[in-house]
Amino acid sequence: MPTTQVAYRPICNIYFGVGPDRSGLMNLVPEVRNEYFPRYFFSIRQGGPGDWWQSRYWEAIAVGLAKLGADVAVTSRKLPDLEEVAKEINGLGRRSMAVATHVGRTEEINNLVPKVKDEFGRIDILVNNAGTNPTMASAIDIEERAWDAIMNLNLRGLFFLSQAVARVMKEQGGGKIINVASVAGITPDILPVYSISKAGVIMATKVMAQQWAQYNIRVNAIAPGLTKTRFSEALWGNPAIEKAVMERTPLRRVAEPDEMVGAVIFLASDASSYVTGHILVVDGGAVI
Ligand SMILES: NC(=O)c1ccc[n+]([C@@H]2O[C@H](COP(=O)([O-])OP(=O)(O)OC[C@H]3O[C@@H](n4cnc5c(N)ncnc54)[C@H](OP(=O)(O)O)[C@@H]3O)[C@@H](O)[C@H]2O)c1
């Protein structure tokens, strides 16, 4: 195959992760890889401490993108975790940035976005990964405080971070935004307000896709099924719930975090150049 002369546009993406080994795209020959992937990524990482499968999910994604040649900026509330990942990315010969940010606070978003733009020059990909669910309370019991915490991060934060980045993308002529929704936003599960927030993420994806296409900004989402992370341990760690999930999942297992990576890469790359407003379900067939 001839070497493809792909313009390495100086792209800085707010991105979130790409796990290394499971993505078929990762195994593409370098020439093809170069064709499909922008060179620089600015990654927002929102993961936490712990074992890799619990909390280094998004770090795996960020590192995976760096392996594809991306420069990556990562962010969440806890700087030491971010610095660890940034170091790993630097070790791969890529540039990285670690910026502590509470995505539910507009002033912190307003600090984050210019910082990344100044450092990398452009922002081409934003992956909105941060999500929370502080309670297992049912819809009859759940309190206003929990509603506010969930909506503030999962929906309000996602929207206003996207807006801030979209303004940069509009200025530079385009970009890609990938939201992490959930199958809970399609079919309600036992987390009532979380499900409502993720349904909101799905609609926000469609609204942004429709309104920002004129700026050459594509907006898509992935909707993961139950995945083995720290966040969802209360679900997959509960045998009764796990059994119920297995029964409705044709692939008969819970996802591993890095099984989300290929979908994110697809939406972050030019391989999906005619795709916008799409919700890519990655759930082992549970919502068929
Ligand atoms: N695991 C599943 O089964 C599953 C299924 C469907 C969808 N999802 C979605 O996938 C995404 C990632 O979840 P995960 O399972 O990987 O859980 P996770 O490891 O808990 O990741 C979520 C991360 O969000 C970050 N975060 C929380 N509040 C934040 C804030 N205010 N500002 C910035 N970052 C914040 C946290 O990092 P800091 O504490 O460092 O801030 C946390 O590590 C979420 O949107 C979730 O809803 C997960």
The ligand as an SDF file (V2000), in Angstrom:
LIG
                    3D

 48 52  0  0  0  0  0  0  0  0999 V2000
  -19.8000    1.9630   33.8820 N   0  0  0  0  0  0  0  0  0  0  0  0
  -20.9510    1.7780   33.2440 C   0  0  0  0  0  0  0  0  0  0  0  0
  -21.5850    0.7240   33.3610 O   0  0  0  0  0  0  0  0  0  0  0  0
  -21.4760    2.8580   32.3550 C   0  0  0  0  0  0  0  0  0  0  0  0
  -22.5290    2.5390   31.4920 C   0  0  0  0  0  0  0  0  0  0  0  0
  -23.0330    3.5290   30.6660 C   0  0  0  0  0  0  0  0  0  0  0  0
  -22.5040    4.7840   30.6850 C   0  0  0  0  0  0  0  0  0  0  0  0
  -21.4740    5.0820   31.5370 N   0  0  0  0  0  0  0  0  0  0  0  0
  -20.9480    6.4400   31.5290 C   0  0  0  0  0  0  0  0  0  0  0  0
  -19.5720    6.4000   31.2630 O   0  0  0  0  0  0  0  0  0  0  0  0
  -18.9500    7.5690   31.8060 C   0  0  0  0  0  0  0  0  0  0  0  0
  -17.7310    7.1740   32.6090 C   0  0  0  0  0  0  0  0  0  0  0  0
  -18.1470    6.3990   33.6810 O   0  0  0  0  0  0  0  0  0  0  0  0
  -17.2070    5.2840   34.3480 P   0  0  0  0  0  0  0  0  0  0  0  0
  -18.0460    4.0710   34.4370 O   0  0  0  0  0  0  0  0  0  0  0  0
  -15.8870    5.2110   33.7010 O   0  0  0  0  0  0  0  0  0  0  0  0
  -17.1070    5.8380   35.8040 O   0  0  0  0  0  0  0  0  0  0  0  0
  -15.9370    6.5720   36.5800 P   0  0  0  0  0  0  0  0  0  0  0  0
  -14.6940    5.7940   36.5340 O   0  0  0  0  0  0  0  0  0  0  0  0
  -16.5210    6.9040   37.9090 O   0  0  0  0  0  0  0  0  0  0  0  0
  -15.7390    7.8870   35.7200 O   0  0  0  0  0  0  0  0  0  0  0  0
  -16.5000    9.0270   35.9310 C   0  0  0  0  0  0  0  0  0  0  0  0
  -15.5340   10.0860   36.2840 C   0  0  0  0  0  0  0  0  0  0  0  0
  -16.1980   11.3510   36.2170 O   0  0  0  0  0  0  0  0  0  0  0  0
  -15.3700   12.2230   36.9330 C   0  0  0  0  0  0  0  0  0  0  0  0
  -16.1270   13.2640   37.5290 N   0  0  0  0  0  0  0  0  0  0  0  0
  -17.0760   13.1420   38.4580 C   0  0  0  0  0  0  0  0  0  0  0  0
  -17.5440   14.3300   38.7900 N   0  0  0  0  0  0  0  0  0  0  0  0
  -16.8460   15.2290   38.0430 C   0  0  0  0  0  0  0  0  0  0  0  0
  -16.8800   16.6320   37.9340 C   0  0  0  0  0  0  0  0  0  0  0  0
  -17.7450   17.3430   38.6490 N   0  0  0  0  0  0  0  0  0  0  0  0
  -16.0210   17.2360   37.0940 N   0  0  0  0  0  0  0  0  0  0  0  0
  -15.1500   16.5190   36.3660 C   0  0  0  0  0  0  0  0  0  0  0  0
  -15.0790   15.1870   36.4180 N   0  0  0  0  0  0  0  0  0  0  0  0
  -15.9320   14.5530   37.2550 C   0  0  0  0  0  0  0  0  0  0  0  0
  -14.7370   11.4580   38.0720 C   0  0  0  0  0  0  0  0  0  0  0  0
  -13.3710   11.8220   38.1700 O   0  0  0  0  0  0  0  0  0  0  0  0
  -12.8790   12.7610   39.3730 P   0  0  0  0  0  0  0  0  0  0  0  0
  -13.4470   12.1500   40.5910 O   0  0  0  0  0  0  0  0  0  0  0  0
  -11.3900   12.7240   39.3060 O   0  0  0  0  0  0  0  0  0  0  0  0
  -13.4190   14.1290   39.0980 O   0  0  0  0  0  0  0  0  0  0  0  0
  -14.9800   10.0220   37.7160 C   0  0  0  0  0  0  0  0  0  0  0  0
  -13.8040    9.2950   37.7930 O   0  0  0  0  0  0  0  0  0  0  0  0
  -20.0390    8.2710   32.6230 C   0  0  0  0  0  0  0  0  0  0  0  0
  -20.6030    9.3240   31.8830 O   0  0  0  0  0  0  0  0  0  0  0  0
  -21.0720    7.1880   32.8250 C   0  0  0  0  0  0  0  0  0  0  0  0
  -22.3680    7.7080   33.0280 O   0  0  0  0  0  0  0  0  0  0  0  0
  -20.9400    4.1540   32.3610 C   0  0  0  0  0  0  0  0  0  0  0  0
  1  2  1  0
  2  3  2  0
  2  4  1  0
  4  5  1  0
  4 48  2  0
  5  6  2  0
  6  7  1  0
  7  8  2  0
  8  9  1  0
  8 48  1  0
  9 10  1  0
  9 46  1  0
 10 11  1  0
 11 12  1  0
 11 44  1  0
 12 13  1  0
 13 14  1  0
 14 15  2  0
 14 16  1  0
 14 17  1  0
 17 18  1  0
 18 19  2  0
 18 20  1  0
 18 21  1  0
 21 22  1  0
 22 23  1  0
 23 24  1  0
 23 42  1  0
 24 25  1  0
 25 26  1  0
 25 36  1  0
 26 27  1  0
 26 35  1  0
 27 28  2  0
 28 29  1  0
 29 30  1  0
 29 35  2  0
 30 31  1  0
 30 32  2  0
 32 33  1  0
 33 34  2  0
 34 35  1  0
 36 37  1  0
 36 42  1  0
 37 38  1  0
 38 39  2  0
 38 40  1  0
 38 41  1  0
 42 43  1  0
 44 45  1  0
 44 46  1  0
 46 47  1  0
M  CHG  2   8   1  16  -1
M  END
$$$$
